[in-house]
């Protein structure tokens, strides 16, 4: 029985790496969201520690 799949048909179409797809896509959006998220977490922790110290 022969296989219908031939590996050479896919040889020219290599999928770009995850990092290249990320950099080409929404990297600025995700970077801004990460910075805002870290600032928000820092603020919550700061307020929690401030209320504990009293």
N, C-alpha and C positions, 0 to 999 in steps of 0.2 A: 504494500500500500504506500502510495506516495503522499507527501505532505503538500498542501497548497500554499504554505507559507514559505516565502523566500527571504532570507535575511538581507540580501543585497538591496531590496526595495526600500528598506528603512535606513540604509547606511548614510544617505545624504541628509536625512532629517534628524539631526540631533537636537534634543530638547535643551534649551538654555538652562543653566544652573539656577537654583532657587535664589541665590544672591543676586544674579543678574536680572532675573525677573522682578525681584523686590526693588532693586535700584531703578529700574526703568518704570516701574508702576507708581505706587503711592508712598514712596519712601519719605517724602517731606511730611505728608499727613501723619504717618505713623510715628515719625520722630517727634513732631509737635505733640501728639497725643501722649507719647511716653513721657515727655518732659512735664506736661501738665499733670499727668497721673502721679509722677514721682513727687511733684510739688504738693499735690493734694494729700498724698499719704504722709509726707513730712509734716504738713500742717495739722493733720489729725493726731499724729503721734505727739507733736509738740503740745497741743491742747490737752491731750490725755495726761501727759506727764506733768503739765502745769497744774491740772486740777488735783492730781495725786499729791503733789508737794504742798499744795494749799498755800 
